[in-house]
Amino acid sequence: MNKRNVILTAVAVVALIAIIITSVIIIKKDDRKEKTERNYGISHIETNITSSGIEETKPEDAVPKKDQLIQNLEDKGYDIEYYDTVFDSDISCYRIYATKNNEFIDICYDLTEENAETAFYEYEKKYDKYYLMAMNGTFVYCISDKKVFKDAGFKSLANNGIQYINN
């Protein structure tokens, strides 16, 4: 082999190694990105088999009742604010916004089937960092993390509508 072939082979090997290293870095970088699971329609139906039979959490039962949610959040020390519209829109609802440190829940009760989806799109415009954002029937909510999800009293991720989960 002459000197020129050795140099060309070395350059090709170095280029190949650079391509492999770059590919590995890109793949690892994509793995670190937050992944959003997007569900439409009925999703996350949960069932448990007990000695009493099969227990199922239906989407409409996953969301705590208004009074229970408020009590749960008060018991956990959240600051709670109440509104009668979805942000600055004219969509009427009973909206609860509760915060504690950097955690939050923003939930609308008393929406109609006609305006729930519009309310959800308002939430999409407002929030970009969250654990869960959903339109579950006539409820719309955004929750910062799993701890708030538990503190508020949600029974499961069962949903009938639109649901974004950041894992």
C-alpha positions as CSV (number, residue, x, y, z in Angstrom):
1,M,0.0,0.0,0.0
2,N,1.3,3.4,-0.8
3,K,1.1,6.4,1.4
4,R,-1.9,7.9,-0.4
5,N,-4.0,4.8,0.1
6,V,-3.2,4.7,3.8
7,I,-4.2,8.3,4.2
8,L,-7.5,7.8,2.3
9,T,-8.3,4.7,4.4
10,A,-7.5,6.6,7.6
11,V,-9.7,9.6,6.5
12,A,-12.6,7.2,5.6
13,V,-12.3,5.4,9.0
14,V,-12.3,8.8,10.9
15,A,-15.3,10.0,8.9
16,L,-17.2,6.8,9.6
17,I,-16.4,7.0,13.4
18,A,-17.6,10.7,13.4
19,I,-20.9,9.7,11.7
20,I,-21.5,6.9,14.2
21,I,-20.7,9.2,17.2
22,T,-23.0,11.9,15.8
23,S,-25.8,9.4,15.3
24,V,-25.5,8.1,18.9
25,I,-25.5,11.6,20.3
26,I,-28.6,12.6,18.3
27,I,-30.4,9.4,19.4
28,K,-29.6,10.0,23.1
29,K,-30.7,13.6,22.8
30,D,-34.0,12.5,21.4
31,D,-34.5,10.0,24.3
32,R,-34.0,12.8,26.8
33,K,-36.7,15.0,25.3
34,E,-40.0,15.0,27.0
35,K,-42.4,12.6,25.3
36,T,-46.1,13.6,25.1
37,E,-48.6,10.8,24.8
38,R,-51.6,12.1,22.9
39,N,-54.9,10.2,23.2
40,Y,-58.2,10.9,21.5
41,G,-61.5,9.3,22.4
42,I,-61.8,6.8,25.2
43,S,-58.4,6.0,26.7
44,H,-56.8,4.6,29.9
45,I,-59.8,2.7,31.1
46,E,-58.7,0.9,34.2
47,T,-60.0,-2.3,35.7
48,N,-59.2,-4.1,38.9
49,I,-60.1,-7.6,39.7
50,T,-61.1,-7.9,43.4
51,S,-62.9,-10.4,45.6
52,S,-66.1,-8.5,44.9
53,G,-65.6,-8.9,41.1
54,I,-64.3,-6.5,38.4
55,E,-64.1,-2.8,39.3
56,E,-63.8,-0.4,36.5
57,T,-62.9,3.3,36.7
58,K,-65.0,5.1,34.1
59,P,-63.8,8.4,32.6
60,E,-66.6,10.4,34.2
61,D,-65.6,8.9,37.6
62,A,-61.9,9.7,37.3
63,V,-62.4,13.4,38.0
64,P,-63.1,14.3,41.6
65,K,-66.4,16.1,42.3
66,K,-66.0,19.9,42.6
67,D,-66.5,20.0,46.4
68,Q,-64.2,17.0,47.0
69,L,-61.5,18.5,44.8
70,I,-61.6,21.8,46.8
71,Q,-61.5,20.0,50.1
72,N,-58.6,17.9,49.0
73,L,-56.6,20.9,47.8
74,E,-57.4,22.9,51.0
75,D,-56.3,20.0,53.1
76,K,-53.0,19.9,51.3
77,G,-52.4,23.6,51.7
78,Y,-53.0,24.9,48.1
79,D,-53.9,28.5,47.4
80,I,-57.2,28.4,45.5
81,E,-58.7,31.0,43.1
82,Y,-62.1,30.7,41.4
83,Y,-63.3,32.1,38.1
84,D,-66.4,31.9,36.0
85,T,-64.9,31.8,32.5
86,V,-62.0,30.1,30.7
87,F,-59.2,32.7,30.9
88,D,-60.3,35.8,29.0
89,S,-62.8,34.0,26.8
90,D,-66.6,34.2,27.0
91,I,-66.8,30.4,27.8
92,S,-68.8,30.1,31.0
93,C,-67.7,27.6,33.6
94,Y,-66.8,27.0,37.2
95,R,-63.0,27.2,37.1
96,I,-60.7,26.4,39.9
97,Y,-57.0,27.4,39.8
98,A,-54.9,26.1,42.7
99,T,-51.2,26.5,43.4
100,K,-48.7,25.4,45.9
101,N,-45.0,26.3,45.3
102,N,-44.5,25.7,41.6
103,E,-47.2,23.1,41.3
104,F,-50.7,23.8,40.0
105,I,-54.0,22.5,38.8
106,D,-56.4,24.5,36.6
107,I,-59.8,22.8,36.1
108,C,-63.1,23.8,34.5
109,Y,-66.4,22.3,35.8
110,D,-69.9,22.9,34.4
111,L,-68.8,23.2,30.7
112,T,-71.3,22.0,28.0
113,E,-70.5,19.4,25.4
114,E,-70.5,22.2,22.8
115,N,-67.9,24.4,24.5
116,A,-65.6,21.8,26.2
117,E,-63.5,21.3,23.1
118,T,-63.1,25.1,22.6
119,A,-62.1,25.4,26.2
120,F,-59.5,22.7,25.7
121,Y,-58.0,24.6,22.8
122,E,-57.8,27.7,25.1
123,Y,-55.8,25.6,27.6
124,E,-53.5,24.4,24.8
125,K,-52.7,28.0,24.0
126,K,-52.1,28.9,27.6
127,Y,-50.0,26.0,28.9
128,D,-46.8,24.4,27.5
129,K,-45.4,22.7,30.6
130,Y,-47.5,20.2,32.4
131,Y,-47.9,16.6,33.3
132,L,-51.5,16.2,32.2
133,M,-53.8,18.3,30.0
134,A,-57.2,16.8,29.2
135,M,-60.8,17.3,28.0
136,N,-62.6,14.5,29.7
137,G,-66.3,14.8,28.7
138,T,-67.3,18.2,29.9
139,F,-64.3,18.7,32.2
140,V,-61.1,20.4,31.0
141,Y,-58.0,20.5,33.2
142,C,-54.3,21.0,33.2
143,I,-52.1,19.6,36.1
144,S,-48.5,20.3,36.6
145,D,-47.3,17.0,38.0
146,K,-48.3,13.6,39.4
147,K,-48.2,14.8,43.0
148,V,-50.9,17.4,42.3
149,F,-52.9,14.7,40.4
150,K,-52.9,12.6,43.6
151,D,-53.4,15.6,45.9
152,A,-56.5,16.7,44.0
153,G,-58.0,13.3,44.2
154,F,-58.1,12.0,40.7
155,K,-58.8,8.3,40.6
156,S,-57.2,7.4,37.3
157,L,-56.1,8.6,33.9
158,A,-59.3,7.2,32.4
159,N,-60.5,9.7,29.9
160,N,-63.1,10.2,27.2
161,G,-62.0,13.1,24.9
162,I,-58.6,14.5,24.4
163,Q,-55.7,13.8,26.7
164,Y,-52.0,14.8,26.6
165,I,-49.7,13.2,29.1
166,N,-46.0,14.2,29.4
167,N,-44.0,11.2,30.6
